[in-house]
Amino acid sequence: MEGRQYNKLKIEVLTFIRANPNTTTRELSTGLGIEIGNAGMALFRLYRQRLLERHVMVLGVWRKPPYQYSITERGIQRLEYLEGLLK
């Protein structure tokens, strides 16, 4: 993926999560109209960069619980920086 396209996706994901705290992979996929696998990978990458934090949703003992993602202070700073590049 070209760097510019990746930054565009990063901005879209961070903006979505900033507006919708505690977002799941499925909610992001639906909200941005991207495949769930791509949404999951984007969230994981941003989590590894410490731009997002994640928490386990408790649903029951037999289901693998999904993560809920929220933006970190570092994520907010990165989003503001990237938005500044677009101006």
One Martini backbone bead per residue (centre of mass of N, CA, C, O) as a GRO file, in nm:
protein
   87
    1MET     BB    1   0.097   0.036   0.023
    2GLU     BB    2   0.075   0.347  -0.005
    3GLY     BB    3   0.153   0.596   0.209
    4ARG     BB    4  -0.087   0.784   0.149
    5GLN     BB    5  -0.311   0.569   0.187
    6TYR     BB    6  -0.241   0.492   0.475
    7ASN     BB    7  -0.288   0.775   0.598
    8LYS     BB    8  -0.584   0.789   0.521
    9LEU     BB    9  -0.675   0.546   0.687
   10LYS     BB   10  -0.570   0.647   0.957
   11ILE     BB   11  -0.750   0.895   0.968
   12GLU     BB   12  -1.023   0.750   0.948
   13VAL     BB   13  -0.992   0.573   1.199
   14LEU     BB   14  -0.927   0.790   1.413
   15THR     BB   15  -1.179   0.958   1.365
   16PHE     BB   16  -1.389   0.741   1.426
   17ILE     BB   17  -1.287   0.674   1.719
   18ARG     BB   18  -1.313   0.955   1.834
   19ALA     BB   19  -1.634   0.958   1.778
   20ASN     BB   20  -1.624   0.622   1.864
   21PRO     BB   21  -1.595   0.493   2.134
   22ASN     BB   22  -1.563   0.161   2.170
   23THR     BB   23  -1.474   0.011   1.912
   24THR     BB   24  -1.525  -0.230   1.682
   25THR     BB   25  -1.450  -0.398   1.406
   26ARG     BB   26  -1.738  -0.406   1.292
   27GLU     BB   27  -1.803  -0.104   1.322
   28LEU     BB   28  -1.575  -0.005   1.140
   29SER     BB   29  -1.649  -0.159   0.886
   30THR     BB   30  -1.929  -0.029   0.855
   31GLY     BB   31  -1.852   0.278   0.878
   32LEU     BB   32  -1.623   0.256   0.626
   33GLY     BB   33  -1.660   0.020   0.414
   34ILE     BB   34  -1.487  -0.232   0.510
   35GLU     BB   35  -1.330  -0.499   0.562
   36ILE     BB   36  -1.287  -0.679   0.846
   37GLY     BB   37  -0.986  -0.753   0.804
   38ASN     BB   38  -0.888  -0.460   0.753
   39ALA     BB   39  -0.989  -0.344   1.018
   40GLY     BB   40  -0.828  -0.528   1.208
   41MET     BB   41  -0.544  -0.450   1.103
   42ALA     BB   42  -0.562  -0.147   1.155
   43LEU     BB   43  -0.607  -0.168   1.460
   44PHE     BB   44  -0.353  -0.328   1.530
   45ARG     BB   45  -0.144  -0.126   1.427
   46LEU     BB   46  -0.238   0.113   1.609
   47TYR     BB   47  -0.192  -0.038   1.872
   48ARG     BB   48   0.119  -0.092   1.832
   49GLN     BB   49   0.160   0.239   1.812
   50ARG     BB   50  -0.020   0.366   2.050
   51LEU     BB   51  -0.303   0.500   1.928
   52LEU     BB   52  -0.440   0.262   2.075
   53GLU     BB   53  -0.680   0.110   2.282
   54ARG     BB   54  -0.774  -0.200   2.456
   55HIS     BB   55  -1.075  -0.391   2.531
   56VAL     BB   56  -1.258  -0.637   2.678
   57MET     BB   57  -1.543  -0.791   2.607
   58VAL     BB   58  -1.810  -0.915   2.799
   59LEU     BB   59  -2.021  -1.209   2.700
   60GLY     BB   60  -1.889  -1.493   2.780
   61VAL     BB   61  -1.754  -1.817   2.805
   62TRP     BB   62  -1.785  -1.923   2.479
   63ARG     BB   63  -1.680  -1.651   2.375
   64LYS     BB   64  -1.492  -1.453   2.187
   65PRO     BB   65  -1.389  -1.156   2.275
   66PRO     BB   66  -1.407  -0.848   2.182
   67TYR     BB   67  -1.269  -0.554   2.100
   68GLN     BB   68  -1.218  -0.228   2.230
   69TYR     BB   69  -1.159   0.093   2.087
   70SER     BB   70  -0.935   0.367   2.170
   71ILE     BB   71  -0.804   0.671   2.189
   72THR     BB   72  -0.513   0.826   2.237
   73GLU     BB   73  -0.313   1.086   2.289
   74ARG     BB   74  -0.119   1.002   2.066
   75GLY     BB   75  -0.345   0.973   1.850
   76ILE     BB   76  -0.433   1.267   1.851
   77GLN     BB   77  -0.162   1.387   1.768
   78ARG     BB   78  -0.137   1.230   1.498
   79LEU     BB   79  -0.396   1.333   1.370
   80GLU     BB   80  -0.320   1.633   1.373
   81TYR     BB   81  -0.068   1.600   1.199
   82LEU     BB   82  -0.199   1.470   0.945
   83GLU     BB   83  -0.402   1.699   0.895
   84GLY     BB   84  -0.178   1.915   0.849
   85LEU     BB   85  -0.066   1.784   0.581
   86LEU     BB   86  -0.344   1.837   0.413
   87LYS     BB   87  -0.336   2.169   0.419
   0.00000   0.00000   0.00000
